[in-house]
Amino acid sequence: MKQADLVIKNAKIYTNGTFFQGAVAVRDGMIASVCTDSEIPEAEKVIDAEGKYLLPGMIESHMHVREPGRPDRGTFFTETKAAAAGGVTTILEHPIAKPPQYSKEILERRISDASDKCVVDFAFFGAAGSKYPDKIREMGETGIVAFKTFLHDAPEGRDEEFMGLTMANDGEMYFGFREVAKTGKLCAVHAENNDIISKMIKEFRKEGKVSPIYHCLSRPKFAEYETVGKLLMIAKDCGVKLIFCHMSTPESMELIKSAKQEGLEVYMETCPQYLFLTEEDVVKHGAYAKCNPPLRKKEDVDALWDYVRDGSVDFIGSDHATYTVAEKESGKDDIFVAPSGFLGVDLRLPLMLNAVNEKRLSMERAVDLMSTNVAKSFGLYPKKGVISAGADADFVMVDMDEVFTVNKNQNYSQSREIAKVYDGWRLKGKPVMTVVRGRVVMENGIVDEESKGWGHLLETYIEKNEEEKG
């Protein structure tokens, strides 16, 4: 066999849905072979995994990067360094930018911004809004992995960030989703009833109820699952394939599970914050734990795990969102003023590894939720999401016995100072090496700064997806 560029040996390798003790050989950025340790070829570099797990590189299904509009919040370089530190080898970027990519020209500018900075591979969602239906058709012809839309007007003061990204009422949704359906591509939705929420916020403010807990109370569970039910009916009528982002209630998950069983092609995502945090964390951390949908009660959190384990949830994304301390502190006297969202791309895998150690789910299920299922859903499989010959050499090596304490000061994100929610948590199970197309970009928590620009743009096309399904 021709000499390999890299061999990783003595590893518990996840391949074909099971674990195999052996080695992988890498040549020209791709996996040349998966073999026993006795069959490894000569290689320029050999890494001894010392019995640790070697998993397919994690794929972040839900990440926001603010460049070029708000580099003070983070750039493609800083945020993909954070991704690499967390075992992520590919990010799928959701549009909330200045402006979001609702046209080919804007998409090309964002690709240009990312291309010389990303440490890991990257792909883009396109913005879908009712204001520019012709742009939906145009974007459907590009290599975006999916669309994203919000079901409300732009938040106050953020018109530019949400331009071409909203469907503000049922009529706009109906016609907007019909346009998305024509492209054949998936469409991710933020499923909350903004009319209910806006009215709740108005009433709470009138009563002077602006402390952190009222963020949760202003966005009741009903505001989510009512919208999920409506969107499922629209999806069935329009033929659009929806991704329900960051589901936070068992009622919503049950509705989506039933729709899947009836044959509707829809996908479900949740996030670590909805599996590990509760509304008590909003009381404790204020705006630093503010996210949409809000954190829920413990009984809701516990109930979500059943859907994670039984296969109803398709993938787990972090909804990584960067802000400055000043932006978060703006909600000190009125929680409704502060922006929603916090960091998570670096801790998505460690949090789930800790859950595996606690027997809350299997390692196999964790890999599917954060890598294999993501690759399959977005047309990136089998190039990504699997360790097999011919796939990209994307790996994360994890030490399931390592215990560590989360320290926000070690976070690579530009917005590390807002990362207070998990700060000080002790977790067991840690990514210790990240490999992107054969290049080690992170080792023992240290990201290789010279990997800037190593990440490649990934694109997916309908023809490719249909061929794979066939």
N, C-alpha and C positions, 0 to 999 in steps of 0.2 A: 504494500500500500504506500502511496505517495506520502511523504512526510507531512504531518499536520502542523498548523500554526500554534495550536493550543490543545492540550489534553487536560481534562479534569478527571481524576481517578479517585477510586475509593469513596464513592458517593452513593447515597440513597437517591436514585434518580426517579422522578415521576414521569412515566411514559406509558401511553395507552391505558390510562386510568388506573394504573397500579404502580408500585414501587419496585425498583430493580437495583440490586447492588452491582455497581460497575463503573463504567467510564464513558465520557463523551469525547469525541475528537472533532476539532473545528478546523475548517480550511476555507479561506477567503470569506470569512464572516458568516459561513453557514455550517450547519451540523453535517459532518462527513459520515459519522457513524456513532451508534450507541452500542457498546460492546462490554465484554467482561474485562476485568483488569488485566487478565493474562493475554488479551488480544490487542492491547493498545498499540498504535503505531508510534514510530519515532516522532518527536515533536520539538519545535523550537522552545516551547515553554510547557512545563508540566506542573499542575497544581494538585496537591494532595488534599482532598476534601476532609480527610480524617474521619470518615463515617458520617459527615453532616448531610443534610438533605439538599439536593439540587433540584430546584423547581423551575418550571418555565418562567421567564421574566413576567413580572406583574404588569398588567395593562390598566392604567387609570382611566375609568370610563367617564369621569366627571371632574373636570378641572378648569378653573378660570385663571387666565394670565392677562394682566391688565395692559401690557405693552401693545402699542406705542403710547396710548393715551395717558397712562398713569404709571410710569416707570418707578415713581417713588414707592408704589405698593409692591412692585416686583417686576422682573424682566423674565424673558424666556430662559436666560442663563440661570438666574437665582432660583427660579421655581423648578426648573428641571434638575438642578443640583439637589434640591429637596426631594424630588421624585427619586433620583438615583439612590440617595441615602436610604430611602424606604423600600428598596428592591424593585422599583418600577423601571421598566425598560421602554415603555411606550405610553405617551399621554394622548388622550382625546380631548381637545380643547373646546369648551363650550363658549359661545359668544356672549360676553358682556364687555364691550370694549368701546373705544372712542375712535371711529364708530365700529359697531359689530359687522361681521362679514356677511352682508345681505346681497352683495354684488360681486362679480368676478374681479373687478378692479380692487375692491377692498380686500378680498381674499388673497389676491396676489401680493398686496402690500404686507399683509400679516404673515404670509409664507416667507417673504423676504426678511421680515423682522426676525423670524424664528430660525431661519436656515443657518445663520452663522453663529448662533448662540446655544441651541439646544444640546444638552449632554445626552439625552435619550431620544429615541424616535418619536415622531409626533404626527398627528392627524387633526383635522379640523371638522367641527360641526359648522353648518351654515345657518344663518339667521333666516327665519321664516316669519314674515309679518303680512298682515292684510293690506297694508298700504302700498306694497309693491308686488302684486301677483305675478307680473312679468318677470320679476327678479327671481321668484321661486322656480319658475321653469328654467331660467338661465343657470341658477345655482345647481339645479338637478343634473345638469350636464357636466358638472365639474367632478373632481375626485373626492368631495367631502364625504365623510363616513355616515352622516345623518344630518337632519335639520334639528333646530331647537326653537321653541317659541314660548312666550309668556302670555298668559290669558288675562291681561289687564293693560291699562295704559302705562306709560313709563312712570316710574316713581318720581316724586317731586324732586326737581333739580337734577335729574339724571336722563333727560331727554336724549342727549347725544349717545349715551351708553346703550340705550334701548331702541335706537332708530332701526326700523325695519325688522323688529324682533318681537312685536306684540300683535295679538288678536284680542281686541278689547271687549268683545261681547259675543253672544252666541251666534249672531249672524256672521260676524267676521270669522269666527272659528269655522263655521260650516263651509263657507266659501274658501277660506284659506286652506283648510285640510283637504278640500277637493283638489286644489292645485298641487299640494304636496303629494297626494295619492297618485297623480299623473306621472310624477317623477319615479315612483317605485321605491323611493328611499324612506327610511325610518324617520320618525319625527318625535323628538323628546319634548315632553311637556312638564311644566310646573303646575301641578293640579291642586289649586286652591281657589275658592270662590272669593274673588276680590271685593265684590259688592258687600258680602257679609262682613268681611274683615274691615273694610273702610268704615262701615257703619259702627262696628264695635269700637274701633279706635276713637272715632268721633265722640261716642257716648262716654267712653272711659275718660277721655281728656276733659270733657265737660264736667265730670265728677271729680277731677283731680287725681284720677287713678293712673299714674304714670310710672310706678315702680316696676322693676324687672318682671315680676310675675305676670303683669298685665299684658306683656307681649304674648305669653302663652295663652292667656285667657281670651285675648282678642282674635286668636286664630283657632277656634274650637275644632275638634276632630271632624265634626259635621262639614266644616268648610272644605275639608280635603275629600272625604268619601262621597259627598254629594257631587262634587266635580268629577271625581273618578267615574261615578255611575253615568253621568251625562256624557263624558268623553267616550266611554265604551259604546254608547248608543250612536254617537256621531261617527266613531271609527267603523262601526258595523255598516252604517249607511253610506259613508264616503269611500270605504275601502282603504283608508289610511292605516298604516302600521305604526302604532304609537309605542313610545318608551315612557313609562311612568317613572319619573325621577324621584329620588329621595322619599319613598313612601314611609310614612311615620305611624300609620294606624293599622291595627289588625282588620278593621272593617274594610279599608281600602284593599288590603292584600287579599281578603276573601273574595271581593268582587272581581279582582283581576284573575285570581286563580280559577274562579268559575267560568269567566269568559274564555280563558285558555282551554279549559276542558270542553267548552262548546265549539272550539275550533277557530276562535279569533286569534289572529297573529298580533299579539301585543307582548311587550316585555316589561319586566319590573326590576327596578333598582331600589336598594336602600343604602344607608350609609352607616358607618360605625357610630356616629353620634346618636343615632336612633336605637342602637343596640346596647350602648354602654352608658349613656347619660340620661338624666331625667330633668324635669322642670326644676328640681331642687338645685341643679347646677346653674340654672339661670338666676335663681335667687342668690346663689353664692358668688357668681362671677359677673353678673349683670350683662352688659352689652358684649362682653368677650365670649359669652355662651349663647348669644342671640343668633338664631338661624331660622330660615323659612323652608319648610314648615317648622314650627317650634318644637322644642324638646317636650316629651310627653310624660305622663305618670308612669310609675314603675310597673303597674300591671299591664299597661300597653306595651312597654319595652319587653317585658317577659313574653308576651304573646307573640311578638314578631319573630322570635326565634323558631317557633314551629314552622313558619313559612320559609325561613332560611334553610332549615334542615330538610324539609320535604321536597325541595326542588322548585317551589313556586317562585322564589326570588331568583332572577336570572343573573344579576351581578351586583357587586357592592362597590360603589364609588365613594370618593371622599367628599365631593363638592368643595374642593380646596378653593378658598376665597380669601384674597389678600386685602388688607386695609391698614391704614396708619393708626397709631395709638390715638392721635388727635380725633380721627373719625369715630373711633369706638368711644372715646371719652365724651364725645358730643352728646351721648345718651345718658350721662351721669344723672341729670335732673329730670330727664324725660326719655324713657327707654325707646319710645317710638321714633326719636330723632336719629339714633345710631343706625348705621347700615347693618344688614344681616349677613352672617357667614363668618367662618373662621378657617384656620389652616387644618390640613389633614392628610396630604399626600404622603408625608413621611411616616405617619403612624398607622395608616390603614392596615398594612401587612402585620406589623408588630402587635396591634390590638387583636387581630384575628388569630395570630399564632398563639397569643396568650389564651384566647378562647379555646383553641385546640388543646392546649395543655390542660385546660380546665374541663375537658371532655364535653364542651358545649356543641361542638361539631367536629367532623372528621377532617384530617388534613386533605384528603381527596376533595371533599366538598369545598374547603377553603380555596384550593387551587382553581377549581372550576369557577367559583364566584368572582375571583379576582384576576383570572387570566384566560383560561380556555373558553368559558362561555362568552366572555367579552369579545375575544377574537372571532368566534363563530357568529355572534350576533351582528358584528359590524363588517363582515366580509374580509377579515384579515387572516383567517385560518385557511390552510395550515402553515402559512408563512410565520404566523405568530401564535402564541398560546399553547405550544406543544414542544416536547423534546423528542424529535425524530429526525432521521436523515433527510436533508433537503430543506428543513426549516431554518429560519434565522437563528444564529447562535446567541439567543437571549436567555440568560439564566439569572436566578438569584439563589445564592447559597445561604441556608439558614441554620443557625445553631439553636435547636429547640431547648437546650439546657441553660443557655445564657440568661441570667437575670440582670436587668438594668433599670436604672431610674431615668425617666424622661426629664430632659433638661432643655428648656426652650432656647437657652443661649447657644446650644449646639445645633440648632435648626439652621439649615442653609437658606431658608426663605428670607426675602427682603423684609417681610412683615413678621419676623420671629417674635417681636416684642408683644404682639397680640396673642401669642400662643400660650395662654394661661390655663386653659381648661384641663389639659392633661398633664401639665407641669407637675413633676413630683410623683407621678404614678410609677409604681414598680411593676414591670412586665417580665414575663418569662417567654423567651422565643424571640430571636433577633436576626434580621438580615445582616450577614457579615461580608457579602461580596455581591456586586451587581455587574453583570457582563452584558454589553450591548453589541450585537453582531461581532462577537469574538474579542471585544476590547473590554478589559477590566476598567470600569469607570468609578467603582467604589470598592474599597477594601477596608474592613474593620472601622466603618463609620466615616472614613475619610474619602471625599470625592476628589477625583483627579481633575484639577482645574484645567489641565491641558486637553481635556475631553470636550471643551467648549467647541460647538459646531460639529461634533461627531454625529449627532442625531440626524436621521434622514426623514424627509417627508414621506408619509404613507398615504396612498389614495386607494379608493375602492370604487368600482363601477358596477352598474346594474347588470351588465352582461356577465361580468365575472360572478356576481352573486347567483344569478340564475343558473349558470353552468354548474356551480358547486351544488346547488340544490337539486339539479337534475341528476 
